[in-house]
Amino acid sequence: MDQEERIALFLDYENLALGARDNLGGMAFDFRPIADALAERGRVVVRRAYADWSYFDEDRRMLTRSRVELIEMPQRMGTSRKNAADIKMAVDALELAFERGYISTFAICTGDSDFTPLVDKLRELNKRVIGVGVEKSTSALLPPACDEFLYYDRLEGVEVPSTRTRRGRPARPPGSSGPGGPELPPEPEPQPAAEEPAREAEEPAREADALAVVVAQTVAGLQGSSSGAVTASTLKRTLLRKDPTFSESDYGFRTFGELLRHLADRSVVELAEGPAKGDPEVSLPEHGDREGAFALLRSVVADVAGSEGAVALSGLKNQLRRVRPDFSEKKLGYRSFLQFCKAAATSGAVELRWSPEADDYLLTAPPGPPSAFS
C-alpha cells in the first residue's frame, strides 16, 4: 500500500456538469467514470465537489453515494458564485498540499484555464497533477500544464448521445415532422462518392504513422539521455509528459503493452524482458528497416546526382518520399533528416560533406555495391 498513489480529488462541478450538458448532446454528468479512471491510478483519499447545490439538487444523491464531500458555495447578492467556488477550491487544494504530505497526486476536474496557476504551484510542490475536463469546454492552456489530462467524454463508461446522422444532419426519426411543418418522408440515403471509402481508410493509417513516429522519437531521446534501459513504464510516463492527453485507447488499443506489441510487429521498436514482470525493455531496431532506409538514401542520391556526382541535402527528403511516401527518419529514431544522413555516412552508405559554395551539405553515393556498407 505504501507504494500506492494517494489522490486528492477536487471537482469544479458547475464547469463539468454544464460542459457535459452543453457539449455532449444534453447528457447528464456521471461521476462514476471519473472515479473508475482514478481508481486505476491510485487510492483516492479526498473527494470534494464545489458548487451552489441549489442548482444541482438532483446530482446530490449521485455524488454522496460515491462518498464525495459537497462544498456549498451559495450565490450571494453582489458576488460572483463562479469566482467564489474557484478561489475556495484553489485554497483548499493548496492547504492539503502543505498539510497532508502523504497526498502525492491531485486530480483537478475542470476545463477552466483559471486553475492553471494552481496546477503549476502543485507541481512546484512536487505533486503529480491529473486534469479532467469535457473536451469541447476545456481551455487549450490547461492540459499542457498537467502531468496527465483525461477528457471526460473519452472515459470508459461515458456514453455520448449521437446527435448527428448521415454527414452531420440532425438525427430525426423517419416520417417525423419538422418545426412547424407537415410530416416529411424519410430522406433518401446519399450515395457516397467513389473515393470516400479510400479517404476514410487513409485517416487511421496516418494516425498510426504519426504514433509510430512519436514513439520511435521518444525512445531514441530516452536512449540518448540515459545510460540505462528504457522500460515501457518509463516510455509511457515520457509520452504523457510530452502530451498529457495521450491515451493508447484513442488509437484502438486496450493497454499500452498491446500498443507496443503492435509497433514491435511493424519493426518500429523491439521488446525484451525487463527488470519487472509486465514492464518490458523498449529499444529501436539496430538492423532491418534502418539498413533498408540507408540503401534507399544511397539509391536516390545516385539517381538524383547523375553526372554531377553530388546532390544537396535541401530537397533530398522530398526525393526519398517520391520513391517511398511513408519515409520518416523519426520512425528510425533520428531527430532530423541531417542526423539520419550523418548516420548513413558513418555506415558508408553515402558520403557527406559541407560545401561553402553551395552553403549546404552535399551527398554522393560512393563506388561499390550497395551491400558494401554495414
LINCORRA-V314387 format. One record per residue. N is the residue number from 0. PHI is phi in degrees with one decimal (NA if undefined). PSI is psi in radians with two decimals (* if undefined). Layout:
N;PHI;PSI
N;PHI;PSI
This chain:
0;NA;-0.54
1;-62.2;-0.40
2;-90.2;-0.05
3;-73.8;2.57
4;-73.0;2.31
5;-98.2;2.12
6;-112.2;2.34
7;-107.3;2.15
8;-105.5;2.22
9;-125.3;2.15
10;-109.9;2.05
11;-82.1;1.47
12;-64.0;-0.68
13;-61.9;-0.72
14;-61.8;-0.77
15;-71.5;-0.82
16;-64.5;-0.77
17;-73.1;-0.57
18;-63.4;-0.71
19;-67.4;-0.75
20;-65.5;-0.76
21;-81.3;-0.46
22;-115.4;-0.14
23;-121.9;0.77
24;68.3;0.50
25;79.1;0.20
26;-69.7;2.63
27;-80.0;2.52
28;-71.8;2.39
29;-122.8;2.16
30;-76.0;-0.45
31;-56.2;-0.76
32;-59.1;-0.61
33;-67.9;-0.77
34;-59.8;-0.73
35;-66.6;-0.73
36;-64.3;-0.67
37;-74.1;-0.57
38;-62.0;-0.51
39;-74.1;-0.27
40;-107.1;-0.16
41;161.6;-2.92
42;-101.7;2.01
43;-81.5;2.01
44;-106.1;-0.26
45;-135.8;2.31
46;-135.1;1.99
47;-133.9;2.43
48;-126.8;2.40
49;-117.6;2.22
50;-174.8;2.92
51;-86.3;1.76
52;-71.5;-0.16
53;-66.6;-0.34
54;-90.1;-0.23
55;-132.0;0.80
56;-60.9;-0.65
57;-70.9;-0.35
58;-86.5;-0.21
59;-56.5;-0.85
60;-64.0;-0.73
61;-59.1;-0.72
62;-76.6;-0.72
63;-66.1;-0.54
64;-64.5;-0.49
65;-93.9;0.26
66;61.0;0.70
67;-95.9;2.24
68;-78.2;2.17
69;-92.2;2.05
70;-97.6;2.00
71;-80.8;2.21
72;-125.4;1.36
73;-67.8;2.61
74;-77.9;2.28
75;-119.0;2.68
76;-60.4;2.25
77;81.2;0.12
78;-124.7;2.80
79;-96.0;2.07
80;-62.4;-0.72
81;-63.6;-0.87
82;-63.2;-0.66
83;-62.7;-0.75
84;-66.4;-0.72
85;-62.6;-0.80
86;-66.5;-0.75
87;-61.6;-0.75
88;-64.3;-0.74
89;-66.2;-0.74
90;-63.0;-0.77
91;-64.5;-0.69
92;-64.7;-0.77
93;-68.1;-0.64
94;-60.0;-0.77
95;-65.1;-0.66
96;-60.5;-0.64
97;-83.5;-0.63
98;-93.0;-0.35
99;-120.2;1.46
100;-64.4;-0.38
101;-75.2;-0.25
102;-77.5;2.03
103;-100.5;-0.36
104;-135.3;2.41
105;-116.8;2.22
106;-101.4;1.91
107;-103.6;1.88
108;-99.4;1.69
109;-170.5;2.82
110;-112.9;0.17
111;-83.8;2.19
112;-68.4;-0.25
113;-61.2;-0.36
114;-88.1;0.00
115;-59.6;-0.75
116;-61.0;-0.63
117;-62.5;-0.79
118;-60.0;-0.78
119;-60.6;-0.74
120;-68.3;-0.70
121;-63.1;-0.71
122;-68.6;-0.59
123;-63.3;-0.52
124;-86.6;0.27
125;67.3;0.59
126;-105.1;2.45
127;-81.4;2.43
128;-123.1;2.18
129;-109.4;2.18
130;-99.9;2.62
131;-138.0;2.27
132;-159.8;2.80
133;-74.3;2.27
134;-55.6;-0.86
135;-75.0;-0.28
136;-110.2;0.24
137;-97.3;2.25
138;-63.8;2.50
139;-66.9;-0.28
140;-79.3;-0.44
141;-78.4;-0.86
142;-55.8;-0.75
143;-64.8;-0.35
144;-77.9;-0.35
145;-90.1;2.82
146;-74.2;-0.58
147;-150.8;2.45
148;-129.3;2.22
149;-108.3;2.18
150;-82.0;2.18
151;-55.4;-0.74
152;-69.7;-0.18
153;-101.2;-0.06
154;-70.8;2.59
155;-60.9;2.26
156;100.6;-0.17
157;-92.2;1.99
158;-102.7;1.75
159;-78.8;2.17
160;-61.4;2.48
161;-79.5;2.12
162;-108.5;-0.01
163;-135.3;2.53
164;-137.3;2.67
165;46.7;1.31
166;63.0;0.71
167;89.8;0.03
168;-74.9;2.53
169;-57.6;2.44
170;-67.0;2.28
171;-149.4;2.22
172;-57.8;2.52
173;-56.3;2.31
174;86.3;0.00
175;-79.1;2.85
176;-87.8;2.54
177;-82.2;2.99
178;-61.2;1.99
179;71.3;0.23
180;-121.4;3.00
181;-74.7;2.95
182;-64.2;2.32
183;-108.8;2.58
184;-71.6;2.79
185;-58.1;2.45
186;-73.2;2.45
187;-65.9;2.49
188;-68.2;2.14
189;-67.4;2.53
190;-91.3;2.06
191;-66.5;2.63
192;-67.1;2.72
193;-62.2;-0.54
194;-86.0;-0.14
195;-62.9;-0.80
196;-56.9;-0.67
197;-66.3;-0.69
198;-66.5;-0.70
199;-66.5;-0.60
200;-70.9;-0.47
201;-72.8;-0.48
202;-62.7;-0.89
203;-60.8;-0.59
204;-64.5;-0.72
205;-65.4;-0.70
206;-64.4;-0.76
207;-64.8;-0.64
208;-65.4;-0.77
209;-64.2;-0.68
210;-63.0;-0.77
211;-60.7;-0.69
212;-63.6;-0.81
213;-63.4;-0.78
214;-65.0;-0.82
215;-62.7;-0.74
216;-64.9;-0.66
217;-68.6;-0.75
218;-61.3;-0.75
219;-61.9;-0.73
220;-65.0;-0.71
221;-66.9;-0.70
222;-64.8;-0.62
223;-76.5;-0.46
224;-101.2;-0.06
225;-138.0;2.47
226;-84.7;-0.26
227;-88.0;3.07
228;-73.4;2.64
229;-94.2;2.02
230;-95.5;2.86
231;-61.3;-0.68
232;-66.3;-0.68
233;-64.8;-0.74
234;-61.7;-0.75
235;-64.0;-0.75
236;-62.6;-0.66
237;-68.5;-0.71
238;-62.0;-0.66
239;-70.2;-0.56
240;-67.8;-0.62
241;-70.6;-0.74
242;-141.9;1.70
243;-60.0;-0.28
244;-89.8;0.02
245;-61.4;2.35
246;-151.7;2.26
247;-63.5;-0.42
248;-65.8;-0.43
249;-66.3;-0.33
250;-104.6;0.14
251;91.5;0.25
252;-107.6;2.44
253;-76.1;-0.62
254;-135.3;2.85
255;-67.8;-0.59
256;-62.3;-0.67
257;-65.1;-0.67
258;-62.2;-0.78
259;-64.8;-0.69
260;-63.9;-0.64
261;-63.1;-0.78
262;-68.3;-0.57
263;-66.3;-0.67
264;-63.7;-0.47
265;-93.4;0.12
266;63.5;0.43
267;-78.0;-0.70
268;-134.8;2.94
269;-122.0;2.48
270;-113.9;2.47
271;-141.4;2.82
272;-61.5;2.29
273;-98.9;-3.09
274;-68.0;-0.40
275;-126.4;2.57
276;-63.0;2.33
277;81.2;0.09
278;-129.2;1.33
279;-70.2;2.78
280;-78.9;2.47
281;-120.1;2.27
282;-142.1;2.95
283;-91.3;2.52
284;-59.7;2.38
285;-86.2;-0.37
286;-134.0;-2.87
287;75.3;-1.84
288;-60.9;-0.64
289;-65.9;-0.75
290;-64.0;-0.69
291;-63.3;-0.65
292;-68.2;-0.68
293;-63.3;-0.72
294;-64.1;-0.68
295;-62.4;-0.79
296;-59.9;-0.80
297;-59.5;-0.78
298;-64.0;-0.78
299;-66.6;-0.74
300;-59.0;-0.76
301;-63.2;-0.71
302;-70.6;-0.75
303;-75.0;-0.67
304;-62.6;-0.72
305;57.2;-2.36
306;-73.7;-0.36
307;-70.0;-0.46
308;85.5;-0.24
309;-144.4;2.67
310;-133.6;2.47
311;-75.2;2.60
312;-63.3;-0.68
313;-62.0;2.21
314;86.7;-0.16
315;-69.3;-0.60
316;-61.5;-0.68
317;-63.9;-0.61
318;-64.6;-0.69
319;-63.9;-0.69
320;-72.4;-0.35
321;-68.6;-0.55
322;-84.8;-0.73
323;-133.3;1.67
324;-58.8;-0.46
325;-90.2;0.17
326;-63.2;2.37
327;-153.8;2.14
328;-65.8;-0.43
329;-70.9;-0.46
330;-62.9;-0.47
331;-93.4;0.03
332;95.5;0.16
333;-96.8;2.39
334;-75.8;-0.41
335;-147.2;2.86
336;-67.8;-0.58
337;-63.6;-0.73
338;-61.9;-0.69
339;-62.1;-0.77
340;-66.8;-0.63
341;-64.3;-0.69
342;-65.3;-0.69
343;-64.6;-0.65
344;-67.9;-0.68
345;-62.2;-0.63
346;-78.1;-0.22
347;94.0;0.07
348;-68.3;-0.65
349;-140.1;2.99
350;-113.6;2.40
351;-130.1;2.29
352;-147.7;2.67
353;-86.9;2.36
354;-116.3;1.93
355;-61.7;-0.59
356;-65.0;-0.77
357;-84.6;-0.22
358;53.3;0.75
359;-161.9;2.88
360;-78.6;2.49
361;-116.3;2.41
362;-117.4;2.46
363;-131.8;2.67
364;-93.3;2.04
365;-67.2;2.72
366;-67.8;2.74
367;115.0;2.86
368;-68.6;2.64
369;-57.9;-0.44
370;-84.4;0.08
371;-72.1;-0.41
372;-91.8;2.76
373;-108.9;*
